[in-house]
Amino acid sequence: MRSSIITTFVTAIAAAQAQSLLNATARYPQLSSFNDLLSSFPDIAGTLITNISTSEQRQTILVPSNEAFSSYRQRNGATISSLSSSDVGNILNYHTLQGALSSSDIQQPSGLISETALRDPTYARRENATDAGDSLPQVVFVSSTETAAGRKIMARQISALSSVDVRSGEGNEVELEQTPGNWSGGVFYVVNGFLTLPLNQTDTMTSANLTSFVRGLDRTNVTEGTNAAKGLTCVCPNNRAFEAISNSSGNLTDGPGSLLATLTRHGLTGSYYSTNFTDGEMIQSQNGYPILVTRRNGSIFLNDARIESSNNIANSGSVHGLDRIMGFLNTTTNVTTPADDTIYDDTANIPTPPPTPSPTADETSSGGSIPTSNATGNQILPTATETSAGTDGPSASGAGAGPAATGEAAGGTSSGAESVFGMYVGTLTLAAAFMLGLVVM
């Protein structure tokens, strides 16, 4: 009796694992629009399982519900199926995460950066010279939160009624149902909206209402270079903090007190997200100024500036918002001099950066740099980190004094096995046919 029960259980698991994605999702009436989309674009749908032939290459598919399709149609005045095949392919690839993510994976207290199958260079430009010409896939940020009275709270604070959000381009979020389904290539989760394909840096800044920083880029003639750069992250002071200097009719490009130098001082080379800033880490801006990372009470500080909006995914990295212009750190005393109006009244007080080259953001994701002049085509951009309305930050008299936030371990990208995804499949492969349920095994 016990043997027959075990046999039945194993058989059921094997059957679930052998299901195509189409057959697996067909059991859910609320996913009928997604199934129709797969059936309408069989060649493109085949990219969802390109190179998925071994257990080391599993995937997580974020499956939009019928509600998501309806919302898209109402918002855009057209259906997803009316898009070109290349656009549909990019959307499906962005909903394909590397690795079969478990429920515990998606509920990490500090969030999870997960690589996707999206590699189209219009939307994924995170690579740099050290990547030997290989493109890096675009990412999403998965966070476990609770919505209460309109405010999102980290799940570790109130774990009972947590939800999981997936953040994509322009900082847009969709909610994920936490119970996974199984298919032959991994797992799938239902989401209540479509992910947004990432835009360039200045469009991402604008969507995050960091328009004073955008204005500064325009006034120093480096907008084009900023958007052309690869592997860059922007850390932008909010409009209230940056408006005075961005509108100033004074020095635009000459010396360390110029507007251009201030913009460049808020740029880091590489793709930085809230998960890969380590408490006590010393990094450098793109023009060589030291920046001390402090994690305290759920917030992240760069010198004396707190990150108040984070992980706005851009095509070349990400954009983060700061509550002020970063101050100047004395690395001997770890004391930060605030970058307020007083210091800009007499720019002779602004220190010059140490004569050392700016390091890469990390060993795998370094990229372009902010220009030192406003020549057309120069690359300019900032870096940053994470979320959450925090308490008082590091003061001018002790930038590094605060303890690290409990449980805020720094992390990297998703641990799923890396794989190479072709953007599209010219013919319906056997693997694609299996996914669509056209082959009987």
C-alpha positions in Angstrom: 0.0 0.0 0.0 2.7 2.4 1.0 4.7 1.5 -2.1 1.8 2.2 -4.4 1.2 5.6 -2.7 4.9 6.5 -3.2 4.7 5.3 -6.8 1.7 7.4 -7.5 3.3 10.5 -5.9 6.5 10.0 -8.0 4.5 9.5 -11.1 2.5 12.7 -10.5 5.7 14.7 -10.0 7.2 13.2 -13.2 4.1 14.1 -15.1 4.2 17.7 -13.8 7.8 18.1 -14.8 7.2 16.7 -18.2 4.5 19.3 -19.1 5.1 21.9 -21.7 4.6 25.5 -20.5 1.4 25.7 -22.7 0.0 22.5 -21.1 0.9 23.5 -17.6 -0.7 27.0 -17.9 -3.8 25.6 -19.7 -5.0 24.3 -16.3 -5.6 27.9 -15.2 -8.5 29.8 -16.8 -7.0 33.1 -15.7 -4.0 32.5 -18.0 -6.0 31.8 -21.2 -4.8 35.1 -22.8 -1.2 34.1 -22.3 -1.8 30.7 -23.9 -3.4 32.4 -26.8 -0.3 34.6 -27.2 2.0 31.6 -27.2 -0.1 29.9 -29.8 -0.1 33.1 -32.0 3.7 33.4 -31.9 5.1 29.8 -31.8 8.5 30.6 -33.2 9.1 33.4 -30.8 7.6 31.5 -27.9 10.3 28.9 -28.6 12.9 31.3 -27.2 11.5 30.7 -23.8 13.2 27.3 -23.7 16.1 27.8 -26.0 19.1 25.9 -24.5 16.9 24.5 -21.7 17.8 20.8 -22.1 19.5 20.0 -18.8 18.6 20.5 -15.1 21.4 23.0 -14.8 19.6 25.4 -17.1 16.2 25.9 -15.5 14.0 29.0 -15.9 11.3 30.9 -14.1 8.6 32.3 -16.3 6.5 35.3 -15.1 3.1 34.6 -16.7 0.8 37.6 -17.1 -2.8 37.0 -16.0 -5.8 37.8 -18.1 -6.1 40.9 -15.9 -2.6 42.0 -17.1 -3.7 41.7 -20.8 -6.8 43.8 -20.1 -4.9 46.5 -18.3 -2.3 46.6 -21.1 -5.0 47.1 -23.7 -6.8 49.8 -21.7 -3.5 51.7 -21.1 -2.1 51.4 -24.6 -5.2 51.3 -26.8 -3.9 48.1 -28.4 -3.3 44.5 -27.6 0.0 42.7 -27.0 -0.7 40.5 -30.0 -0.8 43.5 -32.2 2.9 44.2 -31.6 5.6 43.2 -34.0 7.2 39.7 -33.5 10.4 41.3 -32.3 8.6 43.4 -29.6 6.6 40.3 -28.4 9.9 38.3 -28.3 11.6 41.0 -26.2 8.6 41.0 -23.8 8.6 37.2 -23.4 12.3 37.2 -22.9 12.1 39.8 -20.2 9.5 37.6 -18.4 12.0 34.7 -18.5 14.2 34.6 -15.4 17.4 32.5 -15.2 17.1 29.7 -12.7 14.1 28.0 -11.2 13.4 30.4 -8.3 11.8 28.9 -5.2 9.4 30.7 -2.8 12.2 31.3 -0.4 14.3 32.8 -3.3 11.8 35.5 -4.1 11.3 36.4 -0.4 14.8 37.4 0.5 14.7 40.3 3.0 17.1 42.4 1.1 15.5 41.6 -2.3 16.9 39.7 -5.3 18.4 40.9 -8.6 17.6 38.2 -11.2 19.0 38.0 -14.7 16.5 37.4 -17.5 16.7 36.2 -21.1 16.4 39.8 -22.5 19.6 40.6 -24.5 18.4 42.9 -27.2 20.9 45.8 -27.2 18.1 48.3 -27.2 17.1 47.2 -23.7 20.2 45.4 -22.3 23.5 47.3 -22.5 25.1 46.4 -19.2 28.2 44.9 -20.7 31.6 46.5 -20.9 35.1 46.0 -22.4 36.0 43.3 -19.9 33.1 41.1 -21.1 34.9 40.1 -24.3 32.1 41.3 -26.5 29.5 39.2 -24.8 26.3 41.0 -23.9 25.0 40.8 -20.3 21.3 40.0 -19.9 18.9 42.6 -18.4 17.7 42.1 -14.9 14.6 42.6 -12.7 14.5 43.3 -8.9 12.3 41.0 -6.8 11.3 42.3 -3.4 9.1 40.9 -0.6 7.0 43.7 0.9 3.7 44.4 2.6 1.4 47.2 1.6 -0.3 48.8 4.5 -2.0 52.2 4.5 -0.4 52.9 1.1 3.1 52.3 2.4 5.4 49.4 1.6 7.2 47.8 4.4 10.1 45.3 4.2 8.8 41.8 4.7 11.1 41.0 7.6 9.2 43.7 9.6 5.8 42.1 9.1 6.1 38.7 7.5 2.5 37.5 8.0 0.8 39.3 5.0 3.7 39.9 2.7 3.4 40.3 -1.0 6.1 40.0 -3.7 6.7 42.7 -6.3 8.8 42.5 -9.4 10.4 45.8 -10.5 11.4 46.4 -14.2 12.0 49.3 -16.5 11.1 52.9 -15.4 10.7 51.6 -11.8 7.4 50.0 -12.6 6.2 47.1 -10.4 3.9 44.2 -10.8 2.7 41.8 -8.1 3.6 38.2 -8.2 1.5 35.3 -6.8 3.8 33.4 -4.5 2.7 29.8 -5.3 4.7 28.5 -8.2 3.6 26.1 -10.9 5.8 23.5 -12.6 6.6 22.9 -16.2 9.3 20.9 -18.0 11.8 23.8 -18.1 11.4 25.0 -14.5 8.7 26.9 -12.7 6.3 29.7 -13.4 4.6 32.4 -11.3 1.5 34.5 -12.2 1.9 38.3 -12.3 -0.8 40.9 -12.5 0.9 43.1 -15.1 3.4 43.2 -17.9 7.0 44.1 -17.1 8.2 47.4 -18.7 11.2 47.2 -21.1 14.0 49.4 -19.8 14.7 52.7 -21.3 17.8 54.8 -21.5 19.2 56.7 -18.6 17.6 60.1 -19.0 14.2 58.6 -19.7 14.5 56.4 -16.6 15.5 59.5 -14.5 12.5 61.4 -15.9 10.2 58.6 -15.0 11.6 58.7 -11.4 11.0 62.5 -11.3 14.8 63.3 -11.2 14.3 66.0 -13.7 16.8 68.5 -12.2 19.6 66.0 -12.8 18.4 65.5 -16.4 18.5 69.3 -16.9 22.0 69.4 -15.6 23.1 66.8 -18.2 21.5 68.8 -20.9 23.1 72.1 -19.8 26.5 70.5 -19.9 25.9 68.8 -23.3 26.4 65.3 -22.1 22.9 63.8 -22.5 23.8 62.0 -25.7 26.9 60.5 -24.2 25.1 59.5 -21.1 22.5 57.5 -23.0 25.2 56.0 -25.3 27.2 54.6 -22.4 27.2 50.9 -21.4 27.5 49.5 -17.9 26.6 52.6 -15.9 24.5 53.5 -12.9 23.3 56.9 -11.9 22.8 58.2 -8.3 20.8 61.4 -8.7 20.0 63.9 -6.0 16.3 64.7 -5.9 14.9 67.8 -7.5 14.8 69.8 -4.3 18.4 69.1 -3.5 19.8 69.5 -7.1 17.6 72.3 -8.5 19.7 75.2 -7.4 22.9 74.0 -8.9 21.3 72.6 -12.1 19.7 76.0 -12.8 22.8 78.0 -11.9 24.2 80.3 -14.6 27.7 79.9 -13.1 30.5 77.5 -13.9 29.3 74.6 -16.1 32.4 72.6 -17.0 35.5 74.1 -15.5 37.2 72.5 -12.4 35.9 70.5 -9.4 33.3 73.1 -8.5 31.6 72.9 -11.9 28.1 71.5 -12.7 29.8 68.8 -14.8 32.1 67.8 -12.0 29.1 67.5 -9.6 27.2 65.3 -12.1 30.3 63.1 -12.6 30.9 62.8 -8.9 27.5 61.1 -8.7 28.4 58.4 -11.2 29.9 55.0 -10.7 31.1 52.6 -13.4 29.1 49.4 -13.6 25.6 48.1 -12.7 24.9 48.8 -9.0 21.7 47.7 -7.3 20.6 47.8 -3.7 21.8 44.2 -3.3 25.5 44.8 -4.0 26.4 47.7 -1.7 28.3 46.4 1.3 28.3 48.2 4.7 31.7 49.8 5.2 32.7 49.4 1.5 34.8 52.3 0.1 34.1 53.0 -3.6 35.0 55.8 -6.0 33.0 58.1 -8.2 33.8 58.2 -11.8 36.0 61.2 -11.3 37.8 59.7 -8.4 36.1 61.0 -5.3 35.8 58.5 -2.4 32.4 57.3 -1.3 31.7 55.4 1.9 28.8 53.0 1.9 26.8 52.7 5.2 23.8 50.5 5.7 21.7 51.5 8.7 18.2 50.7 9.9 17.1 49.5 6.5 18.6 52.4 4.6 21.7 52.8 2.4 23.9 55.9 2.6 26.6 57.1 0.2 28.7 59.4 2.3 25.9 61.5 3.9 23.3 61.0 1.2 20.5 58.5 1.7 19.1 56.5 -1.2 15.4 57.3 -1.1 14.4 55.6 -4.4 16.2 52.6 -5.7 16.5 50.0 -8.5 14.9 52.0 -11.3 16.1 49.6 -14.1 17.7 51.3 -17.1 18.9 49.7 -20.3 22.6 50.3 -19.3 22.3 49.8 -15.5 20.1 51.5 -13.0 19.0 54.9 -11.5 18.7 55.7 -7.8 17.5 58.8 -6.1 19.4 60.5 -3.3 18.0 62.9 -0.6 20.8 65.3 -1.2 24.0 66.0 -3.1 26.7 63.7 -1.8 29.2 65.4 0.5 33.0 65.2 0.4 34.5 62.4 2.4 37.8 62.8 4.3 39.1 59.2 4.1 41.5 59.9 7.0 38.8 60.8 9.5 35.7 59.4 7.7 34.2 62.8 8.2 31.9 64.1 5.4 31.7 67.8 4.6 28.2 68.5 3.3 27.9 69.7 -0.3 25.5 72.6 0.6 25.1 76.1 -0.8 27.9 77.4 1.3 30.6 75.3 -0.2 29.4 76.1 -3.7 29.5 79.9 -2.9 33.3 79.5 -2.8 34.3 76.6 -5.0 37.9 77.0 -3.8 36.7 75.0 -0.8 35.8 72.0 -2.9 38.6 69.4 -2.7 40.1 67.9 -5.8 39.9 64.1 -6.1 42.9 61.9 -5.4 45.0 61.2 -8.5 43.9 57.6 -8.7 42.0 55.8 -11.4 38.3 55.1 -10.8 37.8 51.4 -10.1 35.1 49.3 -11.8 31.8 48.8 -10.0 32.5 45.1 -9.6 34.6 42.4 -11.1 31.9 41.4 -13.6 30.0 44.5 -14.5 32.2 47.5 -15.0 31.4 49.8 -17.9 31.6 53.4 -19.2 32.5 56.5 -17.4 31.3 60.1 -17.1 33.1 62.5 -19.4 35.5 65.1 -18.1 34.5 67.4 -20.9 31.3 68.2 -22.7 32.4 66.8 -26.1 29.7 65.0 -28.0 29.6 61.3 -27.4 31.2 61.4 -24.0 29.7 59.0 -21.5 28.3 60.3 -18.3 26.4 58.5 -15.5 26.0 57.8 -11.8 25.5 54.8 -9.5 23.5 54.0 -6.4 21.6 51.6 -4.3 18.6 50.9 -2.3 15.3 51.8 -0.8 13.3 52.5 2.2 12.5 55.5 4.1 15.2 55.5 6.8 16.1 57.3 9.9 18.8 59.8 10.3 21.8 59.2 8.1 25.6 59.5 8.7 26.3 63.0 10.0 28.9 65.5 8.8 31.0 64.5 11.8 30.9 60.7 11.3 29.8 59.3 8.0 30.9 55.8 8.8 29.8 55.6 12.4 26.4 53.8 12.0 26.0 50.1 12.4 24.9 47.9 9.5 21.2 47.1 9.3 20.4 43.8 10.8 20.0 41.1 8.1 21.0 43.4 5.3 23.5 41.1 3.7 24.8 42.3 0.4 24.1 40.1 -2.5 24.6 39.8 -6.2 22.6 38.6 -9.1 20.4 35.5 -9.1 22.2 32.2 -8.5 20.6 30.5 -11.4 22.9 28.9 -13.9 24.0 31.2 -16.6 22.8 30.4 -20.1 23.0 31.9 -23.5 19.7 32.8 -25.1 19.2 33.4 -28.7 16.8 36.3 -29.3 14.6 34.5 -31.8 14.3 31.1 -33.4 13.9 31.1 -37.2 12.1 27.8 -37.2 10.0 25.9 -34.7 12.5 23.7 -33.0 11.7 20.3 -31.4 12.2 22.0 -28.0 9.7 24.7 -28.9 7.3 22.2 -30.2 7.5 20.3 -26.9 6.8 23.5 -24.9 3.8 24.2 -27.0 2.5 20.7 -26.6 2.8 19.8 -30.3 5.0 16.8 -29.7 3.6 13.7 -27.9 6.3 12.0 -25.8 
